Amino acid sequence: MITIGLFLGINNFKEERFIVIKIPPLALVVVTALLMWGVAMLVPTLTYSFIWSKGIAVAVVCVGLIICLAAVFEFRVAETTVNPLRPGDTSALVTSGVYQLSRNPMYLGFLLMLAGWAFWLENGLSAMFLPGYFAYIDQFQIGPEEEALLSAFGAEYREYQESVRRWL
């Protein structure tokens, strides 16, 4: 995965490390949400509606938001960076709280918020963007981040990988 934009200094964790990504994760969420909305507007014939769709949408978005906030809280408690573009700035391996359930709760929360948005839009075609978001984040964001964390924390991170799933 080094060829997809991860640059690491192997010998010393404090060396400059960063991930070159064309779309930062939060921007990708916004772009995906806009594309979902655009498709819903362009293809209204695939619209569905049922009595609880808006309620489900709000509930799923709230769960995603709570997961994201809980993840950020754990990073703040550990006094480490939440910037996914600079994993070399990571000063601690966070394995507590929501990180006991998922190695990537922020990305999971974003995915849930997008799923809630798909329910809100009530358009079947807009939900087709969810697998694309998932695949992109899994391959081009999480993969390089995990390489950086493995380089930085070695066996401790490997043990964490073996005990906690990547998504859920």
N, C-alpha and C positions, 0 to 999 in steps of 0.2 A: 503493500500500500504506500510505500514511500514515494513512488512515482506519481501519486495523485495529489501531491502538494504538501506532504508533511516533511518538515525539515527539522532534524534532531541533532543535537550534539550528544554523542553517546557517552562520553567520559564524565561529564559534570552536569548535574541537573540544573545548575544555575546558569548554564550557557543559554544563549538566545535560542529559543524554540518557538515556532509558530506554525499555524496551519494557514496555507494560502487557499482561501475559499472565495469563489466568485460571489456567492450569496450567503451572508451571515444567517444563522438559524432563525433569528427573530424576523429578519427581512423575508426569509423564505416563507414563514408563516403568513405574513401580510400579503406577499405575492400570491401564494396559494389561495388565500381567502378571497382575494380580488378576482382571481381566475374562476373560482367556484361561483362567485356572484355573477361574473360576466356570462358564464355558460348558462346559469339559471335565467338570466334576462334574455339571452339570445335563443334559447330553446325552451320556451315556456310549455310546450306540449308534453314535456316529461315531468311536469309538476304533479305532485301528489299532495294529498292533505288528509290528515286524520286528527281526531279530536285532541290528542295529547302531544302532537308533534312539537309545538312551541314549548310546552312544559318540559318535554324530554330534552329539547335543545338547551334550554336554560340550565337544567340540572347537569347535563354533560359538560357544558362550558364551565359551570361552577366547580365541578369535580376536577376538571383539568386545571383551572386556575388555582385551586387549593393545593393541588399536587405541586404545581410550579412554585408557589409561594413557600410551601414547606421545604422544597429543595433549596431555594435561595436562602431561607432561614438557616438550614444546616450548614451551608457554605459560610454564611456570616458568622455563625457560632465558631466554626473552625478557623475563621480569619483567613480564608483563601479566596481566590478570584472566582468570579462567575463568568468571566470572559472566555467563551469557547474557542475563540480565535488564537488564544495565547496559552495553551496548556503548560508551557514552560514556566508560567508564573504561579502554577499550582504549588502551594506550600504544605498542603495536608491532603491525605487520602480520606475522603468523607465516606463513612460506611454506616452512619447512624440514621435514625429517623426513616424517612421515605427511601433512603438508600439501602435499607435492609430488604426492600421489596423489589426495587428496580435499580440497575446501575445508571439509568438515564431517565430519572423522573421528570426532568424539565422537558425533554423531548416527548416523553409520554404525555405530559400535561398539554403540550402544544398540539399533539395529535388528537387528544380528546376535545380540545377547544375547536379544532377544525371539524371534527365529527359532529359536535354540537351545532356548528355553523351550517353544516350540510343538512341537519334536521331542520334548522330554522329556515333555510332556503326552500325546503320542501321540493327539491328537484333531484331526481335520481342521477342525472348526469353529473351534477356538481360533486357527488360523493365519489366519483371516479378519480378525483384528484388525491384522495387519501392514500391509496397504495403508492402513488408517485412520490408524495411527501415522505412516506415511511421509507421507501427504498432509497431515496436520495440521502436522507439523514443517516440511515443505517450504514450505507456504503461510504459516503464522502465526508461525513462529520464524525460519527461514532467510531468508525474504524481507525482513522488517524488519531483521534483522541485517546483511544485505548492503547495504541502503540506508544504514544507519549507517556501515558500513565504507567505502562509496563516498564518502559525505559527508566522512569523516575523512581518507581516504588518496587520494582522487581517481584520477588516471591510474594510479598504482601498483597500486591495487586492481583497476581495470578490466583492466589487463594480466594480473594474476593470474587474474581470472575467465576471461579468454580462453585461458589456458594450462593451467588445472586445472579439471576437471569438478566440479560441485556435490557429487555423491555419489561416483561412481567413474568 
